[in-house]
Amino acid sequence: MEPDYKAIGSRIKAARLSRGMSQAELAKQAGISPATLGRIEEGQSRLRLPAFVNLAQALSLPMEALLRDNGKAAAQRALDR
């Protein structure tokens, strides 16, 4: 089963925005270019595992929160801690 890259990208974007981060800030922390992050957030790029791990860490979220449909709820819970 192919991952839903568009949904994952949307969750990454939502988490970034909820933290008040720019694409440039998150991209720098994750070690990717802002253009790559933009493609990831739009679901136009397949997300490689190292970048995914770095993005989750930069957002202080468990990877599962970005993978699952309940990612928005999990992301909010992580923010509320």
MDAnalysis code that builds the backbone (N, CA, C; Angstrom):
import MDAnalysis as mda
import numpy as np

u = mda.Universe.empty(243, n_residues=81, atom_resindex=np.repeat(np.arange(81), 3), trajectory=True)
u.add_TopologyAttr("name", ["N", "CA", "C"] * 81)
u.add_TopologyAttr("resid", np.arange(1, 82))
u.add_TopologyAttr("resname", ["MET", "GLU", "PRO", "ASP", "TYR", "LYS", "ALA", "ILE", "GLY", "SER", "ARG", "ILE", "LYS", "ALA", "ALA", "ARG", "LEU", "SER", "ARG", "GLY", "MET", "SER", "GLN", "ALA", "GLU", "LEU", "ALA", "LYS", "GLN", "ALA", "GLY", "ILE", "SER", "PRO", "ALA", "THR", "LEU", "GLY", "ARG", "ILE", "GLU", "GLU", "GLY", "GLN", "SER", "ARG", "LEU", "ARG", "LEU", "PRO", "ALA", "PHE", "VAL", "ASN", "LEU", "ALA", "GLN", "ALA", "LEU", "SER", "LEU", "PRO", "MET", "GLU", "ALA", "LEU", "LEU", "ARG", "ASP", "ASN", "GLY", "LYS", "ALA", "ALA", "ALA", "GLN", "ARG", "ALA", "LEU", "ASP", "ARG"])
u.atoms.positions = np.array([
    [0.838, -1.178, 0.000],
    [0.000, 0.000, 0.000],
    [0.882, 1.240, 0.000],
    [0.628, 2.110, -0.928],
    [1.387, 3.355, -1.090],
    [0.979, 4.362, -0.014],
    [1.947, 5.023, 0.631],
    [1.586, 6.059, 1.604],
    [0.834, 7.199, 0.919],
    [-0.026, 7.853, 1.647],
    [-0.759, 9.014, 1.139],
    [0.122, 10.247, 1.364],
    [0.975, 10.535, 0.393],
    [1.947, 11.619, 0.536],
    [1.260, 12.978, 0.673],
    [0.127, 13.154, 0.045],
    [-0.592, 14.423, 0.144],
    [-1.094, 14.638, 1.579],
    [-1.647, 13.595, 2.180],
    [-2.143, 13.694, 3.556],
    [-0.990, 13.915, 4.533],
    [0.106, 13.204, 4.335],
    [1.271, 13.384, 5.200],
    [1.792, 14.810, 5.076],
    [1.882, 15.297, 3.845],
    [2.342, 16.665, 3.624],
    [1.434, 17.682, 4.289],
    [0.136, 17.443, 4.234],
    [-0.818, 18.347, 4.882],
    [-0.630, 18.360, 6.394],
    [-0.349, 17.202, 6.958],
    [-0.123, 17.123, 8.405],
    [1.165, 17.838, 8.794],
    [2.196, 17.692, 7.973],
    [3.453, 18.396, 8.237],
    [3.220, 19.900, 8.185],
    [2.508, 20.354, 7.169],
    [2.220, 21.783, 7.036],
    [1.409, 22.294, 8.218],
    [0.386, 21.553, 8.612],
    [-0.447, 21.966, 9.742],
    [0.375, 22.066, 11.023],
    [1.242, 21.093, 11.249],
    [2.087, 21.120, 12.444],
    [3.049, 22.302, 12.395],
    [3.614, 22.557, 11.226],
    [4.541, 23.701, 11.064],
    [3.818, 25.007, 11.351],
    [2.645, 25.184, 10.772],
    [1.902, 26.425, 10.962],
    [1.450, 26.599, 12.410],
    [1.068, 25.504, 13.060],
    [0.620, 25.597, 14.449],
    [1.760, 26.014, 15.378],
    [2.987, 25.818, 14.916],
    [4.150, 26.228, 15.698],
    [4.681, 27.605, 15.274],
    [4.018, 28.191, 14.304],
    [4.440, 29.507, 13.833],
    [5.770, 29.488, 13.097],
    [6.086, 28.360, 12.484],
    [7.357, 28.219, 11.767],
    [7.170, 28.511, 10.286],
    [8.184, 29.106, 9.686],
    [8.186, 29.280, 8.236],
    [8.708, 27.996, 7.593],
    [8.469, 27.884, 6.296],
    [9.044, 26.739, 5.576],
    [10.563, 26.768, 5.679],
    [11.138, 27.947, 5.580],
    [12.602, 28.064, 5.644],
    [13.142, 27.580, 6.989],
    [12.451, 27.938, 8.083],
    [12.892, 27.512, 9.416],
    [12.836, 25.997, 9.563],
    [11.691, 25.407, 9.190],
    [11.542, 23.960, 9.331],
    [12.509, 23.225, 8.412],
    [12.640, 23.705, 7.189],
    [13.546, 23.057, 6.244],
    [14.965, 23.058, 6.788],
    [15.402, 24.177, 7.337],
    [16.757, 24.262, 7.882],
    [16.942, 23.262, 9.023],
    [15.964, 23.210, 9.931],
    [16.064, 22.282, 11.062],
    [16.049, 20.823, 10.611],
    [15.349, 20.550, 9.511],
    [15.243, 19.174, 9.012],
    [16.353, 18.812, 8.033],
    [17.155, 19.796, 7.638],
    [18.270, 19.514, 6.727],
    [17.850, 19.306, 5.284],
    [16.748, 19.967, 4.881],
    [16.291, 19.892, 3.498],
    [16.096, 21.313, 2.975],
    [15.926, 21.455, 1.686],
    [15.721, 22.788, 1.123],
    [14.266, 23.220, 1.311],
    [14.025, 24.528, 1.370],
    [12.644, 25.001, 1.446],
    [11.812, 24.542, 0.245],
    [12.413, 24.465, -0.920],
    [11.682, 23.995, -2.106],
    [11.245, 22.544, -1.935],
    [12.122, 21.729, -1.382],
    [11.769, 20.324, -1.126],
    [10.639, 20.245, -0.114],
    [10.728, 21.037, 0.949],
    [9.660, 21.044, 1.946],
    [8.338, 21.470, 1.315],
    [8.370, 22.446, 0.448],
    [7.157, 22.877, -0.232],
    [6.537, 21.761, -1.044],
    [7.378, 21.005, -1.753],
    [6.868, 19.870, -2.537],
    [6.306, 18.782, -1.624],
    [6.967, 18.553, -0.485],
    [6.480, 17.554, 0.476],
    [5.121, 17.977, 1.017],
    [5.004, 19.238, 1.419],
    [3.743, 19.719, 1.985],
    [2.594, 19.667, 0.982],
    [2.904, 19.798, -0.281],
    [1.877, 19.735, -1.326],
    [1.617, 18.307, -1.811],
    [2.372, 17.344, -1.292],
    [2.203, 15.958, -1.704],
    [2.759, 15.666, -3.077],
    [3.646, 16.517, -3.554],
    [4.217, 16.381, -4.889],
    [5.562, 15.664, -4.882],
    [6.010, 15.251, -3.713],
    [7.312, 14.589, -3.601],
    [7.189, 13.408, -2.662],
    [7.809, 12.318, -3.043],
    [7.870, 11.178, -2.133],
    [8.848, 11.511, -1.020],
    [8.418, 11.295, 0.165],
    [9.196, 11.632, 1.345],
    [10.131, 10.479, 1.686],
    [11.412, 10.754, 1.685],
    [12.396, 9.739, 2.059],
    [12.469, 9.635, 3.581],
    [12.785, 8.454, 4.062],
    [12.774, 8.193, 5.501],
    [13.657, 9.152, 6.299],
    [14.913, 9.406, 5.904],
    [15.724, 10.330, 6.707],
    [15.089, 11.726, 6.831],
    [14.525, 12.231, 5.741],
    [13.872, 13.541, 5.790],
    [12.636, 13.481, 6.678],
    [11.890, 12.393, 6.599],
    [10.694, 12.239, 7.418],
    [11.045, 12.231, 8.907],
    [12.075, 11.474, 9.260],
    [12.518, 11.418, 10.653],
    [12.947, 12.810, 11.113],
    [13.733, 13.508, 10.296],
    [14.200, 14.846, 10.657],
    [13.047, 15.837, 10.801],
    [12.060, 15.745, 9.927],
    [10.901, 16.636, 10.028],
    [10.120, 16.369, 11.315],
    [9.882, 15.112, 11.623],
    [9.160, 14.770, 12.850],
    [9.916, 15.286, 14.071],
    [11.232, 15.114, 14.078],
    [12.037, 15.595, 15.201],
    [11.997, 17.117, 15.289],
    [12.111, 17.800, 14.165],
    [12.086, 19.261, 14.159],
    [10.737, 19.800, 14.628],
    [9.677, 19.037, 14.386],
    [8.336, 19.428, 14.820],
    [8.012, 18.906, 16.224],
    [8.939, 18.156, 16.820],
    [8.747, 17.547, 18.150],
    [7.499, 16.679, 18.191],
    [7.340, 15.885, 17.123],
    [6.191, 14.989, 17.024],
    [6.656, 13.558, 16.801],
    [5.901, 12.594, 17.323],
    [6.193, 11.208, 16.956],
    [5.852, 11.016, 15.476],
    [6.603, 10.191, 14.802],
    [6.362, 9.957, 13.376],
    [4.937, 9.492, 13.121],
    [4.406, 8.707, 14.027],
    [3.038, 8.189, 13.876],
    [2.026, 9.318, 13.736],
    [2.259, 10.427, 14.422],
    [1.328, 11.552, 14.353],
    [1.237, 12.122, 12.943],
    [2.300, 11.984, 12.182],
    [2.301, 12.491, 10.811],
    [1.816, 11.453, 9.807],
    [1.830, 10.188, 10.197],
    [1.445, 9.112, 9.291],
    [-0.035, 8.781, 9.330],
    [-0.634, 8.874, 10.480],
    [-2.003, 8.404, 10.662],
    [-3.021, 9.502, 10.448],
    [-4.249, 9.084, 10.133],
    [-5.344, 10.021, 9.935],
    [-5.618, 10.857, 11.172],
    [-5.297, 10.312, 12.338],
    [-5.515, 11.061, 13.573],
    [-4.312, 11.942, 13.888],
    [-3.467, 12.177, 12.898],
    [-2.263, 12.981, 13.101],
    [-2.544, 14.369, 13.625],
    [-3.634, 14.986, 13.170],
    [-3.960, 16.332, 13.625],
    [-4.244, 16.320, 15.122],
    [-5.001, 15.333, 15.575],
    [-5.309, 15.237, 16.999],
    [-4.042, 14.949, 17.796],
    [-3.209, 14.045, 17.291],
    [-1.966, 13.716, 17.981],
    [-1.033, 14.924, 17.996],
    [-0.991, 15.660, 16.900],
    [-0.153, 16.855, 16.842],
    [-0.628, 17.877, 17.866],
    [-1.940, 18.030, 17.985],
    [-2.470, 18.989, 18.965],
    [-2.152, 18.537, 20.382],
    [-2.268, 17.240, 20.660],
    [-1.946, 16.736, 21.991],
    [-0.485, 17.003, 22.324],
    [0.402, 16.810, 21.353],
    [1.821, 17.049, 21.581],
    [2.071, 18.521, 21.873],
    [1.345, 19.392, 21.209],
    [1.494, 20.837, 21.440],
    [0.989, 21.224, 22.820],
    [-0.036, 20.543, 23.307],
    [-0.645, 20.878, 24.590],
    [0.204, 20.422, 25.774],
    [1.203, 19.617, 25.520],
    [2.038, 19.104, 26.635],
    [2.876, 20.187, 27.230],
])
